Amino acid sequence: MMLSLFAALLTAPTWTVRQDVEYAQVAGESLKMDLYRPQSAGASNLPAVLVIHGGAWMAGKRQDMADLCRLIADNGMVAATVSYRLAPRHPWPAMLDDVQTAVRFLRHRAKDFGIDGTRIGAAGASAGGHLAVFLGVRDTRDAGTKLYPNHSSRVAAVFDIFGPIDLGSPDFPPTLDPAFALVLGKPRKDAAKEIRDASPIHFVDRKSAPVFIYQGLNDPLVPASQSRLLESRYRQLGLTVEARYLEGIGHEVKPDHPASRQAILEGIRFLARHLRVD
């Protein structure tokens, strides 16, 4: 998926960016974020969205999400795109711990960044979508954390762009098993506990945040059944969920495709609505 194609949706710049803000030092790594702020928003107390890159939890970089962040800022929200530790050097749950830390950091520094710590959402694509969903369904995994422990990691709204939901599903092609083994730290057949812990479907409850799902019906990596599973669970619990299943779309965003373009804009507006953009 080429998120740089989001540039096709952008108008004249209406945002400013603050780069390389360190939010944590963990296992010898400096973890940073870039913050995109609406240019016309001089006032403080803006809603914010943590934006998470994909790459099978093993690759990618925060800058991949720059154009999505600009679109979010164009819609009145501060967007913070984050780096996180990657497998196989750092297997699960390192990446979840990092994005949860990033949310707590935003709340800890809310006044400095001019954001409202009670109005934070998450958005992500592929592995980033998986982590974004986790932020909506699970609070701080490591209750003993020393980083910003007085703040919650749970967000108020989620934009999930074809994120995996149940890593134990037989719907994933067997060709992905080696990748899962690298992420989980052991072969998939020996990782039942890790698979359950890394599958957000098992954490959906009545407190889960509203979610908007973007899913291509021709996705060869994350089957549409993953998104349908999340949608079904939300509907069973009477939770707020919207989903767009796109014919002819794979593991990608295509701004030159009318339905793809419209679904991305609808997902951003969903965040704006649930984060109560003025």
GIRA-V709172 format. One record per residue. N is the residue number from 1. SS is DSSP state (H for helix, E for strand, - for the rest). Layout:
# GIRA-V709172
N|SS ; N|SS
This chain:
# GIRA-V709172
1|- ; 2|- ; 3|H ; 4|H ; 5|H ; 6|H ; 7|H ; 8|H ; 9|H ; 10|- ; 11|- ; 12|- ; 13|- ; 14|- ; 15|E ; 16|E ; 17|E ; 18|E ; 19|E ; 20|E ; 21|E ; 22|E ; 23|E ; 24|E ; 25|E ; 26|E ; 27|- ; 28|- ; 29|E ; 30|E ; 31|E ; 32|E ; 33|E ; 34|E ; 35|E ; 36|E ; 37|E ; 38|E ; 39|- ; 40|- ; 41|- ; 42|- ; 43|- ; 44|- ; 45|- ; 46|E ; 47|E ; 48|E ; 49|E ; 50|E ; 51|E ; 52|E ; 53|- ; 54|- ; 55|- ; 56|- ; 57|- ; 58|- ; 59|- ; 60|- ; 61|- ; 62|H ; 63|H ; 64|H ; 65|H ; 66|H ; 67|H ; 68|H ; 69|H ; 70|H ; 71|H ; 72|H ; 73|H ; 74|H ; 75|- ; 76|- ; 77|- ; 78|E ; 79|E ; 80|E ; 81|E ; 82|E ; 83|- ; 84|- ; 85|- ; 86|- ; 87|- ; 88|- ; 89|- ; 90|- ; 91|- ; 92|- ; 93|- ; 94|H ; 95|H ; 96|H ; 97|H ; 98|H ; 99|H ; 100|H ; 101|H ; 102|H ; 103|H ; 104|H ; 105|H ; 106|H ; 107|H ; 108|H ; 109|- ; 110|H ; 111|H ; 112|H ; 113|H ; 114|- ; 115|E ; 116|E ; 117|E ; 118|E ; 119|E ; 120|E ; 121|E ; 122|E ; 123|E ; 124|E ; 125|E ; 126|- ; 127|H ; 128|H ; 129|H ; 130|H ; 131|H ; 132|H ; 133|H ; 134|H ; 135|H ; 136|H ; 137|H ; 138|- ; 139|- ; 140|- ; 141|- ; 142|- ; 143|- ; 144|- ; 145|- ; 146|- ; 147|- ; 148|- ; 149|- ; 150|- ; 151|- ; 152|- ; 153|- ; 154|- ; 155|- ; 156|- ; 157|E ; 158|E ; 159|E ; 160|E ; 161|E ; 162|- ; 163|- ; 164|- ; 165|- ; 166|- ; 167|- ; 168|- ; 169|- ; 170|- ; 171|- ; 172|- ; 173|- ; 174|H ; 175|H ; 176|H ; 177|H ; 178|H ; 179|H ; 180|H ; 181|H ; 182|H ; 183|H ; 184|H ; 185|- ; 186|- ; 187|- ; 188|H ; 189|H ; 190|H ; 191|- ; 192|H ; 193|H ; 194|H ; 195|H ; 196|H ; 197|H ; 198|- ; 199|- ; 200|H ; 201|H ; 202|H ; 203|H ; 204|- ; 205|- ; 206|- ; 207|- ; 208|- ; 209|- ; 210|E ; 211|E ; 212|E ; 213|E ; 214|E ; 215|E ; 216|E ; 217|- ; 218|- ; 219|- ; 220|- ; 221|- ; 222|- ; 223|- ; 224|H ; 225|H ; 226|H ; 227|H ; 228|H ; 229|H ; 230|H ; 231|H ; 232|H ; 233|H ; 234|H ; 235|H ; 236|H ; 237|- ; 238|- ; 239|- ; 240|- ; 241|E ; 242|E ; 243|E ; 244|E ; 245|E ; 246|E ; 247|- ; 248|- ; 249|- ; 250|- ; 251|- ; 252|- ; 253|- ; 254|- ; 255|- ; 256|- ; 257|- ; 258|H ; 259|H ; 260|H ; 261|H ; 262|H ; 263|H ; 264|H ; 265|H ; 266|H ; 267|H ; 268|H ; 269|H ; 270|H ; 271|H ; 272|H ; 273|H ; 274|H ; 275|- ; 276|- ; 277|- ; 278|-
